[in-house]
Amino acid sequence: MNEMRIGILDIDTKKETDGFGRKSKYPNIACGKIYGYHKLNGDEVIYPYNGEKVDRLYISTIFTATRPMIKRMLPYWEQRADEILIGGTGWDDYTKAPYTITGLPPEIEAIPHMNWTYEMYDINYGIGFTTRGCHVGCSFCVVPKKEGMTEYRDVTVKDLINPRGKHVILMNNNSLAHKDFYEDIEEIKEYGLTVHWDQANDITLVTPKVAQALRSVDYRGFDGKKKQLFFAFDLMTKKKIDPETGGTVTYDMTKVVPERVKLLNEFGIPSHHLVFYMLIGFNTTEEEDLERVEILRSLGCEIYPMLYRDLNGKVGVDWRGNPQPFHVRALRDWINSGVYRKTPFKDFDRRDRHKKQRQIEEMQIAMF
């Protein structure tokens, strides 16, 4: 078999904002597998790809927002590569079932990504999934559609350790729901690791046993420095399948969040270590958004606001496809600027500008 010249274009995960103004390398695991497969085959691999002539070009995108750019650039890339393969969650189509979900060829999927990913991105921390899937089934999330609604084991923490460092990032979608969560905890302690759970953990699953387990490890932020644990406060009311009984259970999150935060406090995890992803623009009103902010502010937790976009990347719409309320972007700015800690939202100056812009847009629409 002749050696090939391979290009790998990782569209949007080389540099990822951690929400606090810093930029960090955030490797693409699929690209790591591709890199490893072709290295093992003796092929020449070009990463990062910058338009060189190649036999095959792999393009991977995580975020749907980059899809239009890829389509615009395709004519250029087609002149530079004999074959192009595009994939990733950002390229998948979730318009209607059956969904179009891309996947790696089986021979590439079988490649253990860890050391290849670490070499490719020149990173000194471990990263990957010990479990996949999520039983909650949030309609705004691709995970149940892509990985299923049952948590399952992928690899162990030991498998993810980077020889160059003692920090590991777990990208699990719902770590607390899987029976091997406590096995992960023991391995983290056994190997003396700092750990960052990158996705939002399910606060409804926090029990005294879970709180004790979290407290027993050296949890950190993405960069391995700041003490942080991430949870979600996306909805006012949360419905999901109870993993123990199989029945549907409903949670009033305005009550659950304070209760579980106080439980974590009791086990020695202070509120300022807790960061809550807060989805806005999906199905909550301005009053409900402000209520969630006030709950988290009063508890002393950090807030990470996330603007909703539909599963195919359309921005500025709610869960019904209607325009998002005008307050949404101003609310995000109010939180991200830190002004929310001392200035009421009604007095936030950017709010008026967002409101006036929406009024102008509505007037323009009415003219046609």
Secondary structure, 3 states (H helix, E strand, C coil): CCCCEEEEEECCCCEEECCCCCEEECCCHHHHHHHHHHHHCCCEEECCCCCCCEEEEEEECCCHHHHHHHHHHHHHHHHHEEEEEEECCCCCECCCCCCECCCCCHHHHCCCCHHHHHHHHCCCCEEECCEECCCCCCCCCCHHHHCCCCCEECCCHHHHCCCCCCEEEECCCCHHHCCCHHHHHHHHHHCCCEEEECCCECHHHCCHHHHHHHHCCEECCCCCCCCCEEEECCCCEEEEECCCCCCEEEEEHHHHHHHHHHHHHHCCCCHHHEEEEEEECCCCCHHHHHHHHHHHHHHCCEEEEEECECCCCCECECCCCCECCCHHHHHHHHHHCCHHHCCCHHHCHHHHHHHHHHHHHHHHHHCC
